[in-house]
Amino acid sequence: MINYQEDYKDLAATQSALHKNAPEMMGKFREVAQEALKEKQLPTKVKELMAVGIAVSIRCEDCILGHVRDAIKAGATMEEITETIEVAILMGGGPSTAYGAKALSLAEHLLAQ
């Protein structure tokens, strides 16, 4: 069994080091993220699903942790996450199947809570 709580703890610890050592840059990055994910023409849920697809296709495990969680918080369903990952596999090829599987496993875990 994968311990996602530990994964989130590790992510928070590494991000904390970055925030501590580069606070101005991370503050600006947070502003960019908030602006990019704000509801405008596209709902936040769609933007978070886009981020999940990109995270899978570029193979960023920590990005998957954050954006799968945030997509679910924004109302994404397992079916929507699955379709997003299917597109990521189309764009990212074989390696995206491994990261897509991790994203789906995480989504199953989070949606079961």
C-alpha positions as CSV (number, residue, x, y, z in Angstrom):
1,M,0.0,0.0,0.0
2,I,1.3,3.4,-0.9
3,N,1.4,5.9,1.9
4,Y,0.2,9.1,0.3
5,Q,0.2,10.9,3.6
6,E,3.9,10.5,3.7
7,D,4.2,11.6,0.1
8,Y,2.3,14.8,1.0
9,K,4.5,15.3,4.1
10,D,7.6,15.0,2.0
11,L,6.3,17.4,-0.6
12,A,5.5,20.0,2.1
13,A,9.0,19.6,3.6
14,T,10.8,20.1,0.3
15,Q,8.5,23.0,-0.6
16,S,9.1,24.6,2.8
17,A,12.9,24.7,2.1
18,L,12.2,26.4,-1.2
19,H,9.8,28.9,0.4
20,K,12.3,29.6,3.2
21,N,15.3,30.1,0.9
22,A,13.6,31.9,-2.0
23,P,10.6,33.6,-0.5
24,E,10.3,36.4,-3.0
25,M,10.4,34.1,-6.0
26,M,8.0,31.7,-4.5
27,G,5.6,34.5,-3.5
28,K,5.6,35.6,-7.1
29,F,5.1,32.1,-8.4
30,R,2.1,31.7,-6.0
31,E,0.6,34.8,-7.5
32,V,1.1,33.4,-11.0
33,A,-0.5,30.1,-10.0
34,Q,-3.5,31.8,-8.4
35,E,-4.1,34.0,-11.4
36,A,-3.7,31.0,-13.8
37,L,-6.1,28.8,-11.9
38,K,-8.7,31.6,-11.3
39,E,-12.1,31.0,-12.9
40,K,-12.5,33.1,-16.0
41,Q,-13.7,31.5,-19.3
42,L,-12.6,28.1,-18.0
43,P,-13.7,26.7,-14.6
44,T,-10.9,26.0,-12.1
45,K,-11.8,22.3,-12.3
46,V,-10.9,22.2,-16.0
47,K,-7.7,24.1,-15.3
48,E,-6.7,21.6,-12.6
49,L,-7.5,18.7,-14.9
50,M,-5.2,20.3,-17.5
51,A,-2.5,20.6,-14.9
52,V,-3.0,16.9,-14.1
53,G,-2.6,16.0,-17.8
54,I,0.5,18.1,-18.1
55,A,2.0,16.7,-14.9
56,V,1.5,13.1,-16.2
57,S,3.0,13.9,-19.6
58,I,6.0,15.7,-18.2
59,R,6.5,13.0,-15.5
60,C,6.3,15.2,-12.4
61,E,5.3,13.1,-9.4
62,D,5.0,16.0,-7.0
63,C,2.9,17.9,-9.5
64,I,0.7,14.9,-9.8
65,L,0.3,14.9,-6.0
66,G,-0.8,18.5,-5.9
67,H,-2.9,18.8,-9.0
68,V,-4.9,15.5,-8.5
69,R,-5.7,16.6,-5.0
70,D,-6.7,20.1,-6.2
71,A,-8.7,18.8,-9.2
72,I,-10.7,16.6,-6.8
73,K,-11.2,19.6,-4.4
74,A,-12.5,21.5,-7.5
75,G,-15.1,18.8,-8.1
76,A,-13.3,16.5,-10.6
77,T,-14.6,12.9,-10.8
78,M,-12.7,9.7,-11.3
79,E,-14.1,9.6,-14.9
80,E,-12.9,13.1,-15.7
81,I,-9.4,12.4,-14.2
82,T,-9.3,9.1,-16.2
83,E,-10.1,10.9,-19.5
84,T,-7.5,13.6,-18.7
85,I,-4.9,10.9,-18.2
86,E,-5.9,9.2,-21.5
87,V,-5.1,12.5,-23.3
88,A,-1.9,12.8,-21.4
89,I,-0.9,9.2,-22.6
90,L,-1.7,10.3,-26.1
91,M,0.6,13.2,-25.8
92,G,3.3,11.7,-23.6
93,G,3.5,8.1,-24.9
94,G,4.4,5.0,-23.0
95,P,6.1,6.7,-20.0
96,S,2.8,8.5,-19.3
97,T,1.1,5.2,-18.7
98,A,3.3,4.7,-15.6
99,Y,2.7,8.2,-14.3
100,G,-1.0,8.1,-15.3
101,A,-1.3,4.9,-13.3
102,K,0.2,6.7,-10.3
103,A,-2.3,9.6,-10.7
104,L,-5.3,7.3,-10.9
105,S,-4.1,5.3,-7.9
106,L,-3.9,8.6,-6.0
107,A,-7.3,9.7,-7.2
108,E,-8.8,6.4,-6.1
109,H,-7.3,6.9,-2.7
110,L,-8.4,10.5,-2.3
111,L,-11.9,9.9,-3.6
112,A,-12.3,7.0,-1.2
113,Q,-11.7,9.2,1.9
